[in-house]
């Protein structure tokens, strides 16, 4: 019996984090009865109490769990993986990513040594050991890999993509979402909050700009269907919707659906505009073009990974409204090409993500 521990941000009913664990379980349970799976939340209070000695393999799962608000990599997570290696346990990194990186890194090359902070020599040694000795290392996107290389990680880390690339197109098509008609042009809109931890820092200013863009799209004949990824987002979504001029042209769905239901829902949308990261992954999996609101580093890591950098707009962009209107026109004109790119990227990353399972998780 091989005993595996999965580390992830689980238990808060956030669809993005939950679906990554579901993707892992779907692959894991195909390995058969010789494998047993446990879960631990990646927060320090839980991880510190995990009995690493009891496991054959410790998996750092998907999400921004290489990241922290005070430093781009949470040192205690690397400490836990390093400790597991000292116990002669296997370690695997499966689709993890870095976040909380300053915008200047993306725009003008500043903070190029963002991970090389003074006083972190011991941490960097552990970081390198963890990646060097891991049985398989796959990170979410090329920007995460670039930061790790700048921190001195010498192992050839795989850009595996986010675990959400394993999501499949929905096969069932639910009835068209009320109160709209099948002939309506509908934009699926995901909105929410990151508690002002965004590029630009002010979610209210962003909300006002976004409402302006949505009102213009409504004037062009679109309907707006709001969907949420987390219950904490509902209040913010209602506030945004209240700023739209035509009440008959929008609808809020206050249910946090499982991923399969969201994929089915998305088949009715002409395209989506999304705040939360995994709303974009769901749109990609559904084969529906998206506009990503680039509120933090992880959004740009994602669009870079799928060669759709121009489909993201930074939340501190002074031209956010005309940018959204311009991208709507681009989607209308190049829809088939965008969908082809999305599908090609999804298929390529799927092959990378299932690789460790095809090898029995290397244990």
C-alpha positions as CSV (number, residue, x, y, z in Angstrom):
1,X,0.0,0.0,0.0
2,X,1.4,3.4,-1.1
3,X,0.3,6.2,1.2
4,X,0.1,9.7,-0.4
5,X,-0.5,13.1,1.2
6,X,-1.9,15.9,-1.0
7,X,-1.2,19.5,0.2
8,X,-3.7,22.1,-1.0
9,X,-5.9,25.0,0.0
10,X,-9.0,23.0,0.6
11,X,-12.1,23.3,2.8
12,X,-13.3,26.8,2.1
13,X,-15.7,25.9,-0.8
14,X,-13.6,27.9,-3.3
15,X,-14.4,26.3,-6.6
16,X,-11.0,26.9,-8.1
17,X,-9.1,25.1,-5.3
18,X,-11.6,22.4,-4.9
19,X,-11.6,21.5,-8.6
20,X,-7.8,21.1,-8.6
21,X,-8.1,18.5,-5.8
22,X,-10.9,16.8,-7.7
23,X,-8.7,16.6,-10.8
24,X,-6.0,15.0,-8.7
25,X,-8.4,12.5,-7.2
26,X,-9.8,11.6,-10.6
27,X,-6.3,10.6,-11.8
28,X,-5.2,9.1,-8.5
29,X,-8.1,6.7,-8.1
30,X,-7.2,5.2,-11.5
31,X,-4.0,3.8,-9.9
32,X,-6.0,1.2,-8.1
33,X,-6.4,-0.2,-4.6
34,X,-2.6,-0.2,-3.9
35,X,-2.7,3.6,-3.3
36,X,-4.3,5.5,-0.4
37,X,-4.8,9.3,-0.4
38,X,-5.0,11.8,2.5
39,X,-5.3,15.6,2.4
40,X,-3.9,18.4,4.4
41,X,-4.6,22.1,4.1
42,X,-1.5,24.1,3.2
43,X,-2.0,26.7,5.9
44,X,0.8,26.5,8.5
45,X,-1.4,25.6,11.4
46,X,-2.4,22.4,9.6
47,X,0.8,21.6,7.8
48,X,2.9,21.8,11.0
49,X,0.8,19.0,12.5
50,X,0.9,16.7,9.5
51,X,2.6,13.4,10.2
52,X,4.9,13.3,7.2
53,X,6.6,10.1,8.5
54,X,3.4,8.2,7.7
55,X,3.5,8.8,4.0
56,X,5.4,7.4,1.0
57,X,4.8,10.5,-1.1
58,X,4.0,14.1,-0.3
59,X,2.4,16.0,-3.2
60,X,2.4,19.8,-3.4
61,X,-0.8,20.4,-5.2
62,X,-2.1,23.0,-7.6
63,X,-2.8,26.7,-6.8
64,X,-0.7,29.6,-5.6
65,X,0.8,27.6,-2.8
66,X,4.3,28.4,-3.6
67,X,3.2,32.0,-2.8
68,X,2.5,34.1,0.3
69,X,1.5,37.7,1.0
70,X,4.8,38.6,2.6
71,X,7.1,36.8,0.3
72,X,6.4,35.0,-3.1
73,X,7.2,31.6,-1.6
74,X,5.9,30.5,1.7
75,X,9.0,29.2,3.4
76,X,7.1,26.9,5.8
77,X,5.8,24.9,2.8
78,X,9.3,24.4,1.4
79,X,10.4,23.6,5.0
80,X,7.8,20.8,5.1
81,X,8.8,19.4,1.8
82,X,12.5,19.6,2.8
83,X,11.7,17.8,6.0
84,X,9.9,15.1,4.1
85,X,13.0,14.5,2.0
86,X,15.2,14.3,5.2
87,X,12.8,11.5,6.2
88,X,13.6,9.7,3.0
89,X,10.1,10.4,1.6
90,X,9.3,11.1,-2.0
91,X,8.1,14.6,-2.9
92,X,6.2,15.7,-6.0
93,X,5.2,19.2,-7.2
94,X,2.0,19.1,-9.3
95,X,0.9,22.3,-11.0
96,X,1.9,24.8,-8.2
97,X,2.4,28.4,-8.9
98,X,3.8,31.7,-7.7
99,X,1.7,34.8,-7.1
100,X,2.0,38.2,-5.2
101,X,4.7,39.4,-7.5
102,X,4.9,43.2,-8.1
103,X,3.5,44.5,-11.4
104,X,6.9,46.0,-12.2
105,X,8.2,42.5,-12.8
106,X,5.8,42.2,-15.7
107,X,6.1,45.7,-17.1
108,X,9.6,47.1,-16.9
109,X,11.9,44.3,-15.7
110,X,12.3,45.6,-12.1
111,X,12.5,43.1,-9.2
112,X,14.2,40.7,-11.6
113,X,15.8,39.0,-8.5
114,X,12.5,39.1,-6.6
115,X,13.2,35.7,-4.9
116,X,16.8,36.6,-4.0
117,X,16.0,38.4,-0.8
118,X,18.8,39.1,1.7
119,X,18.8,36.7,4.6
120,X,17.2,33.9,2.6
121,X,20.3,31.8,1.9
122,X,19.1,28.9,3.9
123,X,15.7,29.1,2.3
124,X,17.1,29.0,-1.2
125,X,19.3,26.0,-0.4
126,X,16.2,24.2,0.8
127,X,14.2,25.4,-2.3
128,X,16.9,24.0,-4.6
129,X,17.1,20.7,-2.7
130,X,13.3,20.3,-2.9
131,X,13.2,20.8,-6.6
132,X,16.4,18.9,-7.3
133,X,15.3,15.8,-5.3
134,X,11.6,15.8,-6.2
135,X,10.4,12.8,-8.1
136,X,8.5,15.1,-10.5
137,X,8.3,18.9,-10.6
138,X,5.6,20.6,-12.6
139,X,4.7,24.3,-12.2
140,X,1.7,26.3,-13.3
141,X,3.2,28.6,-15.9
142,X,6.3,30.0,-17.6
143,X,6.5,33.1,-15.3
144,X,6.6,30.8,-12.2
145,X,9.4,28.8,-13.8
146,X,11.3,32.0,-14.7
147,X,11.2,33.2,-11.1
148,X,12.4,29.8,-9.8
149,X,15.3,29.9,-12.2
150,X,16.2,33.4,-11.1
151,X,16.2,32.0,-7.5
152,X,18.9,29.5,-8.6
153,X,16.7,26.4,-9.1
154,X,18.8,24.5,-11.6
155,X,16.6,21.5,-12.2
156,X,14.7,21.5,-15.5
157,X,11.3,22.2,-14.1
158,X,8.4,21.1,-16.3
159,X,5.7,23.7,-17.1
160,X,2.9,21.3,-16.5
161,X,0.1,23.9,-16.5
162,X,-2.6,24.1,-13.8
163,X,-4.5,20.9,-12.9
164,X,-7.6,22.5,-14.3
165,X,-6.3,21.7,-17.8
166,X,-7.6,18.2,-17.0
167,X,-11.2,19.4,-17.1
168,X,-13.1,18.0,-20.0
169,X,-15.7,19.7,-22.2
170,X,-19.2,19.2,-20.8
171,X,-21.4,16.7,-22.6
172,X,-24.7,17.7,-21.2
173,X,-26.2,21.1,-22.1
174,X,-28.5,22.5,-19.4
175,X,-31.5,24.5,-20.4
176,X,-30.7,28.1,-21.4
177,X,-30.3,30.2,-18.3
178,X,-33.4,32.1,-17.3
179,X,-34.6,34.8,-18.1
180,X,-32.7,34.8,-21.4
181,X,-33.6,33.4,-24.8
182,X,-31.5,31.0,-26.9
183,X,-31.1,33.8,-29.5
184,X,-29.7,36.2,-27.0
185,X,-26.0,37.1,-27.1
186,X,-24.8,36.3,-23.6
187,X,-21.6,37.1,-21.8
188,X,-20.7,35.0,-18.7
189,X,-19.2,37.4,-16.2
190,X,-17.3,36.2,-13.1
191,X,-16.7,38.9,-10.5
192,X,-15.7,38.9,-6.9
193,X,-13.1,40.2,-4.5
194,X,-9.4,39.7,-3.6
195,X,-9.8,42.2,-0.6
196,X,-8.0,44.9,-2.6
197,X,-4.9,42.7,-3.1
198,X,-5.0,43.6,-6.8
199,X,-2.9,45.6,-9.2
200,X,-4.2,49.1,-8.7
201,X,-5.2,48.3,-5.1
202,X,-8.7,49.7,-5.4
203,X,-11.5,47.3,-6.3
204,X,-14.2,50.0,-6.2
205,X,-12.5,52.0,-8.9
206,X,-12.1,48.8,-10.9
207,X,-15.7,47.9,-10.3
208,X,-16.9,51.3,-11.7
209,X,-14.7,50.9,-14.8
210,X,-16.0,47.4,-15.3
211,X,-19.6,48.5,-14.9
212,X,-19.0,51.1,-17.6
213,X,-17.7,48.5,-20.0
214,X,-20.6,46.1,-19.3
215,X,-23.1,48.9,-19.9
216,X,-21.5,49.5,-23.3
217,X,-21.7,45.8,-24.1
218,X,-25.4,45.8,-23.1
219,X,-26.0,48.8,-25.3
220,X,-24.4,46.7,-28.1
221,X,-27.0,44.0,-27.6
222,X,-25.4,41.6,-25.0
223,X,-27.0,40.1,-22.0
224,X,-24.9,39.6,-18.8
225,X,-25.0,36.4,-16.8
226,X,-23.1,36.6,-13.5
227,X,-21.7,33.5,-12.0
228,X,-19.5,33.1,-8.9
229,X,-16.7,30.9,-7.8
230,X,-16.9,31.5,-4.1
231,X,-19.8,32.6,-1.8
232,X,-17.7,35.5,-0.5
233,X,-17.9,37.0,-4.0
234,X,-21.7,37.3,-4.1
235,X,-22.0,40.6,-2.2
236,X,-19.5,42.2,-4.6
237,X,-21.2,40.8,-7.6
238,X,-24.5,42.2,-6.5
239,X,-22.9,45.6,-6.0
240,X,-21.5,45.6,-9.5
241,X,-24.8,44.5,-11.1
242,X,-26.6,47.3,-9.3
243,X,-24.4,49.7,-11.4
244,X,-25.8,48.4,-14.7
245,X,-28.4,50.5,-16.4
246,X,-30.8,47.9,-17.9
247,X,-32.1,45.5,-15.2
248,X,-33.7,43.3,-17.8
249,X,-30.3,42.6,-19.4
250,X,-28.5,40.9,-16.5
251,X,-29.0,38.0,-14.2
252,X,-27.1,36.8,-11.1
253,X,-26.7,33.1,-10.3
254,X,-25.9,32.9,-6.6
255,X,-24.9,29.2,-6.6
256,X,-21.4,28.0,-6.5
257,X,-21.7,25.0,-8.8
258,X,-19.3,22.1,-9.2
259,X,-17.0,22.4,-12.1
260,X,-19.0,20.1,-14.4
261,X,-22.1,22.3,-14.0
262,X,-20.2,25.4,-14.8
263,X,-18.8,23.9,-17.9
264,X,-22.3,23.0,-19.0
265,X,-23.5,26.5,-18.2
266,X,-20.7,28.1,-20.2
267,X,-21.9,26.4,-23.4
268,X,-24.5,29.1,-23.6
269,X,-22.1,32.0,-23.5
270,X,-20.6,33.9,-26.5
271,X,-17.6,34.6,-24.3
272,X,-16.7,35.2,-20.7
273,X,-15.0,38.0,-18.7
274,X,-13.5,36.7,-15.5
275,X,-12.0,38.1,-12.3
276,X,-11.0,34.8,-10.6
277,X,-8.2,32.7,-12.2
278,X,-10.0,29.4,-12.5
279,X,-13.0,31.0,-14.1
280,X,-10.7,31.4,-17.1
281,X,-9.6,27.8,-16.9
282,X,-13.2,26.7,-16.9
283,X,-13.9,28.9,-19.9
284,X,-11.0,27.4,-21.7
285,X,-12.1,23.9,-20.9
286,X,-15.6,24.7,-22.2
287,X,-14.2,26.0,-25.4
288,X,-15.5,29.5,-24.8
289,X,-13.2,32.5,-25.4
290,X,-12.4,34.6,-22.4
291,X,-11.2,38.0,-21.3
292,X,-9.1,37.7,-18.1
293,X,-9.0,40.6,-15.7
294,X,-5.3,40.6,-14.7
295,X,-5.6,41.4,-11.0
296,X,-2.4,39.6,-9.9
297,X,0.7,37.9,-11.2
298,X,-1.0,34.5,-11.5
299,X,-3.4,35.7,-14.3
300,X,-0.5,36.7,-16.5
301,X,1.3,33.4,-15.7
302,X,-1.9,31.7,-17.0
303,X,-2.3,33.6,-20.2
304,X,1.4,33.3,-21.0
305,X,1.1,29.5,-20.6
306,X,-1.6,29.3,-23.2
307,X,-0.2,31.8,-25.7
308,X,-3.1,34.2,-25.2
309,X,-1.3,37.1,-23.5
310,X,-3.5,39.7,-25.3
311,X,-6.6,38.3,-23.8
312,X,-5.7,39.7,-20.3
313,X,-6.1,43.3,-19.2
314,X,-4.3,44.5,-16.1
315,X,-6.7,45.8,-13.4
316,X,-4.7,49.0,-13.1
317,X,-4.9,49.7,-16.9
318,X,-6.2,53.3,-17.4
319,X,-7.7,52.1,-20.7
320,X,-9.5,49.1,-19.2
321,X,-12.9,50.0,-20.7
322,X,-11.8,50.5,-24.3
323,X,-9.6,47.4,-23.9
324,X,-12.6,45.3,-23.1
325,X,-14.6,46.7,-26.0
326,X,-11.7,46.1,-28.3
327,X,-11.3,42.5,-27.1
328,X,-15.0,41.8,-27.7
329,X,-14.5,42.8,-31.3
330,X,-11.4,40.6,-31.5
331,X,-13.3,37.6,-30.2
332,X,-16.2,38.2,-32.6
333,X,-13.7,38.4,-35.5
334,X,-11.3,35.6,-34.5
335,X,-13.4,33.3,-32.5
336,X,-12.5,30.0,-34.2
337,X,-8.8,30.8,-34.1
338,X,-8.9,31.6,-30.4
339,X,-10.9,28.4,-29.6
340,X,-8.4,26.3,-31.7
341,X,-5.5,27.8,-29.7
342,X,-7.2,27.1,-26.4
343,X,-8.0,23.5,-27.3
344,X,-4.4,22.8,-28.6
345,X,-2.9,24.2,-25.3
346,X,-5.4,22.2,-23.1
347,X,-4.6,19.0,-24.9
348,X,-0.8,19.5,-24.6
349,X,-0.9,20.3,-20.9
350,X,-3.2,17.4,-20.2
351,X,-0.5,15.0,-21.4
352,X,2.0,16.7,-19.1
353,X,-0.2,16.5,-16.0
354,X,-1.0,12.9,-16.3
355,X,2.6,11.8,-16.9
356,X,3.4,11.2,-13.2
357,X,0.2,9.0,-12.8
358,X,1.2,6.9,-15.8
359,X,4.5,6.2,-13.9
360,X,2.7,5.3,-10.7
361,X,3.6,8.6,-9.1
362,X,7.2,7.4,-9.2
363,X,6.8,5.4,-6.0
